[in-house]
Amino acid sequence: MLSKFNGLRVLVVGDVMLDRYWFGDVDRISPEAPVPVVSIRRCEERAGGAANVARNVAAFGGTCTVMSVIGEDEAGACLRKILDDDEIRNRLYNDDQVTTTIKLRVISQNQQLLRADFERSPSYEVLAQCLDDYRSMLGEYDVVVLSDYGKGGLYHVTVMIEAARNAGIPIIVDPKGTDFSRYRGATMITPNQREFEAVVGSYSDENELQSKAHELVRSLEIEELLVTKSGAGMSLYRGNGEVSHSPARALEVYDVSGAGDTVIAAMAMAKAAHMGGQEAMDIANAAAGIVVSKLGTAVPSQEEIQSLMSNGEIE
């Protein structure tokens, strides 16, 4: 099935970030405050946010371009190099008014002790340039992914969706916040269960959940709504009233960071390949099961996905 993904062209737009990991040992408590003292032994840097979506697209066999805004700083240069090393095309616009978004995690004995975030929203002028280039580039791609992490990179999301829709290009959105009206007209949105409930409210049973899901599909004028449910798998609700479910893969959960990036990359590729919803979800579930068994933002290999789907385990 994954051979259908080879060569598909995907444009990823949204909030990129640099994921930094500081690994160390803890053998004492600070005399200054009741906190552990971590002796840092190793550092790692990985592409996060929309950049991690792009890395997942590439891992699935697609050709990807990621469009976003970074600062004119060391972190931005590092992120650009990571993407270049992975042979992922980028349209990263430098904004000297901001710093590149960084998520710094301090880890000891495979446990996260602290996360520190560094972020500022991009300036309007740079975002306007991104929008102009986005419009001019649309015709080169089979599908568009909008990866919204709430960092300001998708200020023009409504206009972007309209442009893709007018061009006949499917557009998949990973949403953020409680105002899903911003994503009206998209082909598919992919909230997790917590994000979904924050928008539609609580429900007492599966029937009420389905009713709320289909009402959201109608009100947003979207074709499909994918709700990811962590250990309960995921469900796909379509505009024609159909529902499909895919159970989660039974792998040990090590780190859920970036699992949503993997899911939206898989669903976007499947949409571009004209796959059915059930087939797409099964691939997305397998891929997500692999990445949550790894530390930090990660990507699955095609071999790992094929093995898990064929044998129920990773070779």
C-alpha positions as CSV (number, residue, x, y, z in Angstrom):
1,M,0.0,0.0,0.0
2,L,2.8,2.4,0.8
3,S,4.1,2.3,-2.7
4,K,1.1,4.5,-3.6
5,F,2.8,7.3,-1.6
6,N,6.0,7.4,-3.6
7,G,6.5,10.7,-5.4
8,L,3.4,12.4,-4.1
9,R,3.9,16.2,-3.8
10,V,2.9,17.7,-0.4
11,L,3.1,21.3,0.7
12,V,3.2,21.7,4.5
13,V,2.5,25.2,5.9
14,G,2.4,26.2,9.6
15,D,4.4,26.6,12.7
16,V,7.9,25.1,12.6
17,M,10.0,24.7,15.7
18,L,13.3,23.3,16.9
19,D,13.0,20.5,19.5
20,R,16.1,20.4,21.7
21,Y,16.8,17.6,24.1
22,W,19.4,17.8,26.9
23,F,20.2,14.4,28.4
24,G,21.9,14.0,31.7
25,D,22.3,12.4,35.1
26,V,20.7,13.4,38.4
27,D,22.6,12.5,41.6
28,R,21.8,15.3,44.0
29,I,19.3,18.0,44.9
30,S,20.2,21.6,44.5
31,P,21.2,23.4,47.8
32,E,19.5,26.5,46.4
33,A,16.0,25.0,45.9
34,P,14.3,21.6,46.2
35,V,15.0,20.7,42.5
36,P,17.3,18.1,40.9
37,V,20.7,19.1,39.6
38,V,21.1,17.6,36.1
39,S,24.6,17.1,34.7
40,I,24.1,17.3,31.0
41,R,26.0,14.6,29.0
42,R,24.4,14.8,25.5
43,C,22.4,17.1,23.4
44,E,20.1,16.4,20.4
45,E,18.2,18.7,18.0
46,R,15.3,17.6,15.9
47,A,12.7,19.3,13.6
48,G,9.4,19.9,15.4
49,G,5.9,21.1,14.5
50,A,5.2,21.5,10.8
51,A,8.8,20.6,10.1
52,N,8.2,17.2,11.7
53,V,5.1,16.8,9.6
54,A,7.4,17.3,6.6
55,R,9.9,14.8,7.8
56,N,7.1,12.2,8.2
57,V,5.9,12.9,4.6
58,A,9.4,12.3,3.4
59,A,9.6,9.1,5.4
60,F,6.4,7.9,3.7
61,G,8.0,8.4,0.3
62,G,6.6,11.8,-0.6
63,T,8.2,14.9,-2.0
64,C,7.7,17.7,0.5
65,T,8.1,21.4,0.8
66,V,7.6,23.1,4.2
67,M,6.7,26.8,4.4
68,S,7.0,28.8,7.6
69,V,8.7,31.7,9.4
70,I,11.9,31.5,11.6
71,G,14.1,34.0,13.3
72,E,17.5,35.2,12.1
73,D,19.2,33.2,14.8
74,E,21.2,30.1,15.6
75,A,18.1,28.0,16.2
76,G,16.7,28.9,12.8
77,A,19.9,28.1,11.0
78,C,20.0,24.7,12.9
79,L,16.4,23.9,11.8
80,R,17.2,24.8,8.2
81,K,20.2,22.5,8.3
82,I,18.2,19.6,9.7
83,L,15.7,19.9,6.8
84,D,18.5,20.2,4.2
85,D,20.2,17.1,5.6
86,D,16.9,15.2,5.2
87,E,16.6,16.6,1.6
88,I,13.3,18.4,2.4
89,R,12.7,21.5,0.4
90,N,12.0,24.5,2.6
91,R,10.6,28.0,2.2
92,L,11.6,29.3,5.6
93,Y,11.3,33.1,5.8
94,N,13.6,34.9,8.1
95,D,11.9,37.5,10.4
96,D,14.4,39.6,12.4
97,Q,11.6,40.6,14.8
98,V,11.2,37.2,16.3
99,T,13.1,34.2,17.6
100,T,12.8,30.8,16.2
101,T,10.3,28.7,18.3
102,I,12.3,26.3,20.5
103,K,11.0,23.5,22.8
104,L,13.8,22.5,25.2
105,R,13.4,19.3,27.1
106,V,15.7,18.2,29.9
107,I,15.7,14.4,30.3
108,S,17.3,12.0,32.8
109,Q,16.9,8.3,32.9
110,N,14.3,8.4,30.1
111,Q,12.1,10.8,32.2
112,Q,11.3,14.4,31.1
113,L,12.2,16.7,34.0
114,L,11.5,20.0,32.4
115,R,10.3,21.7,29.2
116,A,11.0,25.3,28.4
117,D,9.4,27.1,25.5
118,F,10.8,30.1,23.6
119,E,8.4,31.7,21.1
120,R,7.1,34.9,19.5
121,S,4.5,35.4,16.7
122,P,5.8,36.4,13.3
123,S,5.3,39.9,11.9
124,Y,2.5,40.7,9.5
125,E,4.8,41.7,6.7
126,V,6.6,38.3,6.6
127,L,3.3,36.4,6.8
128,A,1.9,38.4,3.9
129,Q,4.9,37.4,1.8
130,C,4.3,33.8,2.7
131,L,0.7,34.1,1.6
132,D,1.7,35.5,-1.8
133,D,4.2,32.7,-2.4
134,Y,1.7,30.1,-1.2
135,R,-0.8,31.2,-3.8
136,S,1.8,31.0,-6.5
137,M,3.1,27.6,-5.5
138,L,-0.3,25.8,-5.0
139,G,-0.4,24.3,-8.5
140,E,2.8,22.3,-7.9
141,Y,1.3,20.0,-5.2
142,D,-1.1,17.1,-4.8
143,V,-2.2,18.0,-1.3
144,V,-1.7,20.8,1.3
145,V,-1.2,20.3,5.0
146,L,-1.8,23.1,7.5
147,S,-0.1,22.4,10.8
148,D,-1.4,24.8,13.4
149,Y,0.5,24.9,16.7
150,G,-1.0,28.3,17.7
151,K,2.3,30.1,17.2
152,G,1.0,32.6,14.6
153,G,2.3,31.1,11.4
154,L,-1.2,30.4,10.1
155,Y,-2.6,33.9,10.5
156,H,-4.1,33.7,7.0
157,V,-5.4,30.1,7.3
158,T,-8.9,31.0,6.1
159,V,-7.5,32.5,2.9
160,M,-5.2,29.6,2.4
161,I,-8.0,27.1,2.6
162,E,-10.1,29.1,0.2
163,A,-7.3,29.3,-2.3
164,A,-6.6,25.5,-2.2
165,R,-10.3,24.7,-2.5
166,N,-10.6,27.0,-5.6
167,A,-7.6,25.2,-7.1
168,G,-9.2,21.8,-6.5
169,I,-6.4,20.7,-4.1
170,P,-7.3,18.7,-0.9
171,I,-6.3,20.5,2.2
172,I,-5.8,18.7,5.6
173,V,-5.7,20.7,8.8
174,D,-4.3,19.8,12.2
175,P,-6.3,22.4,14.3
176,K,-5.5,24.3,17.4
177,G,-7.7,26.2,19.9
178,T,-11.5,26.2,20.1
179,D,-12.4,28.3,17.1
180,F,-12.7,25.7,14.4
181,S,-14.6,28.1,12.2
182,R,-11.2,29.3,11.0
183,Y,-10.9,26.0,9.2
184,R,-14.3,26.1,7.4
185,G,-14.1,24.6,3.9
186,A,-11.1,22.3,4.5
187,T,-11.1,18.8,3.1
188,M,-10.3,17.2,6.5
189,I,-9.4,18.3,10.0
190,T,-7.7,16.1,12.5
191,P,-8.3,17.1,16.2
192,N,-7.4,14.8,19.1
193,Q,-10.2,13.9,21.4
194,R,-9.4,16.6,23.9
195,E,-9.4,19.3,21.2
196,F,-12.7,17.9,19.8
197,E,-14.4,17.9,23.2
198,A,-13.3,21.5,23.8
199,V,-15.2,22.5,20.7
200,V,-18.4,20.4,20.8
201,G,-18.7,19.8,24.6
202,S,-19.0,16.6,26.5
203,Y,-21.1,13.6,25.4
204,S,-22.6,10.6,27.3
205,D,-22.2,7.8,24.8
206,E,-21.0,6.9,21.3
207,N,-24.3,7.9,19.6
208,E,-24.1,11.4,21.0
209,L,-20.4,11.6,20.0
210,Q,-21.3,10.7,16.4
211,S,-24.1,13.2,16.4
212,K,-21.8,16.0,17.5
213,A,-19.1,15.0,15.1
214,H,-21.5,15.0,12.1
215,E,-22.9,18.3,13.2
216,L,-19.4,19.7,13.3
217,V,-18.7,18.4,9.8
218,R,-21.9,20.1,8.5
219,S,-21.3,23.4,10.2
220,L,-17.7,23.6,9.0
221,E,-18.6,22.4,5.5
222,I,-15.7,19.9,5.5
223,E,-15.7,16.5,3.9
224,E,-14.2,14.5,6.8
225,L,-13.4,14.8,10.5
226,L,-10.7,12.5,11.9
227,V,-10.8,12.3,15.7
228,T,-7.7,10.6,17.3
229,K,-8.4,9.0,20.6
230,S,-5.0,7.9,21.9
231,G,-5.3,4.3,23.2
232,A,-8.8,4.0,21.7
233,G,-7.5,4.5,18.1
234,M,-9.2,6.9,15.8
235,S,-12.6,7.5,14.1
236,L,-13.4,9.1,10.8
237,Y,-16.7,10.9,10.3
238,R,-17.8,11.8,6.8
239,G,-20.2,14.4,5.4
240,N,-22.5,11.6,4.1
241,G,-23.0,10.3,7.6
242,E,-20.7,7.4,7.4
243,V,-18.3,6.5,10.3
244,S,-15.2,4.3,10.3
245,H,-13.1,3.2,13.2
246,S,-9.5,2.0,13.5
247,P,-8.2,0.5,16.8
248,A,-4.8,1.6,18.2
249,R,-1.8,-0.7,17.6
250,A,-0.8,-2.5,20.8
251,L,2.7,-1.1,21.2
252,E,4.3,0.2,24.4
253,V,3.9,4.0,24.6
254,Y,7.2,5.6,25.3
255,D,6.7,9.2,24.2
256,V,3.6,10.7,22.4
257,S,5.5,13.8,21.1
258,G,4.8,14.2,17.4
259,A,2.3,11.4,17.0
260,G,-0.2,13.9,15.6
261,D,2.3,15.0,13.0
262,T,2.7,11.4,11.9
263,V,-1.1,10.9,11.7
264,I,-1.8,14.1,9.6
265,A,1.1,13.3,7.3
266,A,-0.3,9.8,6.7
267,M,-3.8,11.0,6.1
268,A,-2.6,13.7,3.7
269,M,-0.6,11.2,1.7
270,A,-3.6,8.8,1.6
271,K,-5.9,11.6,0.4
272,A,-3.5,12.5,-2.4
273,A,-3.3,8.8,-3.3
274,H,-7.1,8.5,-3.4
275,M,-7.1,5.8,-0.7
276,G,-10.2,4.8,1.2
277,G,-10.7,6.2,4.7
278,Q,-10.3,2.8,6.4
279,E,-7.1,2.0,4.6
280,A,-5.7,5.4,5.4
281,M,-6.6,5.2,9.1
282,D,-5.0,1.7,9.4
283,I,-1.7,3.1,7.9
284,A,-1.9,6.2,10.2
285,N,-2.5,4.1,13.2
286,A,0.4,1.8,12.5
287,A,2.7,4.7,11.9
288,A,1.6,6.5,15.1
289,G,2.1,3.3,17.1
290,I,5.7,3.2,15.9
291,V,6.6,6.8,16.7
292,V,5.1,6.7,20.2
293,S,7.4,3.8,21.0
294,K,10.4,6.1,20.3
295,L,11.8,8.9,22.3
296,G,10.9,12.4,21.2
297,T,9.7,13.6,17.8
298,A,10.4,10.8,15.5
299,V,9.4,9.3,12.1
300,P,8.5,5.7,11.1
301,S,10.3,3.9,8.3
302,Q,8.3,2.2,5.6
303,E,9.8,-1.1,6.6
304,E,8.5,-0.6,10.2
305,I,5.0,0.2,9.0
306,Q,4.8,-2.7,6.6
307,S,6.1,-5.1,9.3
308,L,3.6,-3.9,11.9
309,M,0.6,-4.0,9.5
310,S,1.6,-7.5,8.2
311,N,2.7,-9.2,11.4
312,G,1.3,-7.2,14.2
313,E,4.8,-6.4,15.4
314,I,7.9,-4.6,14.4
315,E,10.8,-6.7,13.2
